[in-house]
């Protein structure tokens, strides 16, 4: 059984006896149309653009400690975060899981299959908005080691022992587009020099119940295709840390021991002309 992923049936059972705070990361209109009973809407988990300066990290920490506190997380409750389905929200539920991990929250889970799986399972939904249950969110500053800044990523560019893993969509990887928000949303297109590429979708597979994460052996096989083993240090990035959070969860579930997130990702990297960019189609290695 997964430590992080929880099925709709498991969640429904847990809700009968455990202290659970449900967090819906979808847009407000989707939330208003129907959501899990008692769920609070926190779409900024997905929309917030972070920078990796000390000031940026402090703002990120403060903003989401406040937001998760307003959602009712005091440390005693298990946070269960969900999106529409695992491949329609760019990994936004996993971004919520990563933010909670960054803040050191001890009990956080992701609803596997999302809202769509909950509905397909015949479990109840509502359009009622719950009363606010504010709490004091417990921040653990030591937990921030999961996240790296641009300077750490720049140092890793010169270190072949660290896998720089780009999980963006193919048009971003080859430099045709700068972001999911539009081809020219960022000032530069391309990728971090020396990065390996596994498109984030590859961590999941279709099932009769919708997209689900692959098994540990399947995820490790995807990693092996670019030379990553469970012992390889991995620095992840995408555009703003959402799709990379999906991969972060997959790699941790599969037993990759040292996974860190460059949360500023391409949105930050591309805006600093001092940082190197690899452009054009990736080089094809010559074969014998």
N, C-alpha and C positions, 0 to 999 in steps of 0.2 A: 504494500500500500504506500502511496506517495505521502511524503511529509507535508507537501504544499498543495498539491492538487486534490480537490474534493469534488466528488460526483454530486449531482442533484439529489440522489437518494440518500447519500451520506449526510449531506447538508440538512435535508428535511428531517432526518432522524436527530441530528445534533441540535437543531433548533428547539427541540422539545425539552431539552434538559440543560443545555449549556448557555453561557453568556456569549452571544454572538452579535457583532455589529456588521450589517450588510452594507457594502459600499458599491453603488452603481456608477460606473465611469462613463456611461453613455451621455449623449447630448441631452439637454433638458427636455426637448420635445419628445424624444423616445422614452425618457423616464416618466414624463407626464402621462403618456399613453398607456403605461403599464409597467410595473416593476415588482420585484419580490417584496412580500409583506414586511414592512419595517425598514426597508432599504432607504439610505440617504443618497442623494445625488451629489457627486463630486467630479464633475467633468474636467476641472482644472488639472486633475491627475494626468490627463492626456494633452491638454492645450498648453500648459506652462512650458516656456522655453527657458532653459537654464544656461548659465555660464559657469565656467570652472575656476573663476578667480576666488580668492578668499571671501570677497564681498558676495559673490554669486552663491557660493556654498552656504554662507550665513543666511542669505535671503531664502534660499531653497529650504534650508532646515527650519527657519522660523515660519515660513509660509505654511508648510505642510504639517508642522507640529501643531500649529493653530487650527488648520483645517481638519486634521484627524481628531483633535481634541473636541472640536465642535460636533464631529460625527459621533462622539461618545466613547472614544477609546482612552481608557485609563491605565491599561496594562493588565486588567483582570479579564478583559473580553478577547475573544478570537475575532480578528478582522477577516471577513470573507469578501473578496473583491471580484466583481464580474464585469464583463463587457457583453456585446451582443452575441458573438461567437468567436472562436479562437482565431479566425483569419479575416474578420471584417473590421476590427478596430485597431489595426496596426499594433497589436500587443498591449493595448492600453491597460487591461487588467493586470498584466505582468509588470507594467510600469508602476502601477500602484503597489504591487508586492515589493518591487525593488526600492521604492521610496520608503516604505515601512522598514525594510531591511537596513537601508542607509541610516534611518533614524534609530535603529536598534530595537524596534518593537518585537517582543518575544513570540507573539502568536499571530501569524498571518497566513492566509490561504487564498488560493485562486479557484473559483468555480470552474471546473473543467467542462468546456463546452458552452459556458456562458449562459446568458438569458435564454437563448434559443433551446439549449438542452433542458433547462428547467421547464420551459413551456411544453416541449415535446414529451417530457416525462409526466405531464398531467398535473404538475404541482401548482398551487394557487398563485395568482398575481393580483395586484390591486393598483388603483390610481390614487389611493390615499397617501398624503404626505405625513410622515410621522412627526410628532412633537420633538423639538430639539432637546437632546440630552447631552449637554456640554460636559466635558470632563477635562482634567489636566493631563495632557499627553506626556508620557515619560520619555524624554529624549536621552539616548545613550550616546554620548559624543564619540566613544571608542569605536562605535559601529561604522563610522565614516570611512574606514579603510577599504570598503568595497568599491569606492569611487576614486577615480584618478582625474588629474587636471591635464590641461594641454601640454604643460612642460613635461609631465611624466610620459605622455604619449610620444612627445618629440624624442625623449631619451630612448624610448622603446623602438623608435624607427631605426636606431643605430644598433639595436640588440636583436640579433637573429634568434636568440633563444626564446624571446617573447613573441607569441603569435598575435599579430594585430588582425583581428577578425572583423571584417566588414560584412554586415548582414542585410544591406539595403537591397532594393529591387534592382533588377539587371540594368535598367536605363540609367540609374544613378551610378552603379558600379563602373560602367563603361564610359561615363562622362557625357551622356546625352542629355541628362537632366540633373539639376542641382538639388532637387527635393521633391517630395510628394505634393507640395503646395504649388508647383509650377516649375517649368524648366529653368527659369531665371530668378527664382526666389532668392537664392544665394549668389554672391558675386563671382564665385568660382565653381567649376564643375571638376569632377575627377575623384581621386581617392587618396588616402594616406599612403605614402610610399612604402612598398614592401608588404602591404596588407594582403591577407588571404580572403577568399570570398566564399561564404555559404549563404545563399539567400534564405532569409528567415523562415519562409514557408516550408523549407526542407526539414525543419524540426518536427513537422506535423504530417499527418496523413489523413486522407478521407476515410470515414467509417460510415456505417449505416445511420449513425446518430450525429453526423457532422464531423468537422475536423477535430482531431485529438492529437496530443503529443505522441510521438513515436516511443517505442520501448527503449530502455537503456542500451541494448546492443545495437539497435538501429541508429540511435543518436551518435553512439561512438563510431559507427561505420561512416556516418556523414563526416564526423571530425577527422577520421583517418584519411578521408579522400583529399584533405589539404594538409596532412602531416601533423595533425593535433592528436595527442594521446591524453589519457587522464592526468599525466604528470606535466603536461605542457602549460606554462603560464599563459593565460589568454586575456588580452585586453580587447573588449568589445566596443564597437560603435555602430551607429546608424545615422539618422538625421537628427534626432532629438532624444534618443534613449528609450523609445517605446518598443520598436521591433527588436532592438538589442536586449531589452528586458525579457522579451519572450525567449530569446536564445539563452540569456543568462539563466533563466529558470530551467530550460531544457538541459543545459550543460551541468548545472548543479545536481539536477535529478539523476543525471547519467554518471555522476561521480568524478567529473573533472574537478581537480582539487583547488586550483588557484585561478579563479575567474574574477576579473575586475571590469568595471564599466567606465568608459570615457563618456560621461553623461552629456557633456556639452556637444559632443559628436560633430557631424558635418556642419550643422548650423553655426557652430562656433568656429571650428577649424577653418572653414572656407572664408570667413570674414577677416582673418588676420593674414595680411599679405606676407608677413615674415615666416609663416609656416609653410613647409614644402608640400606640393601637390603633385601627384602622378597623374598625367593626363593621357587621353587617347585610349584606344583599345588595349587591354592587357596583353603583354608580350606572350607569345606562344613559345613554349620550350621546344627546341629542336629535338626530333626523335631520330633514332638510328635507322 
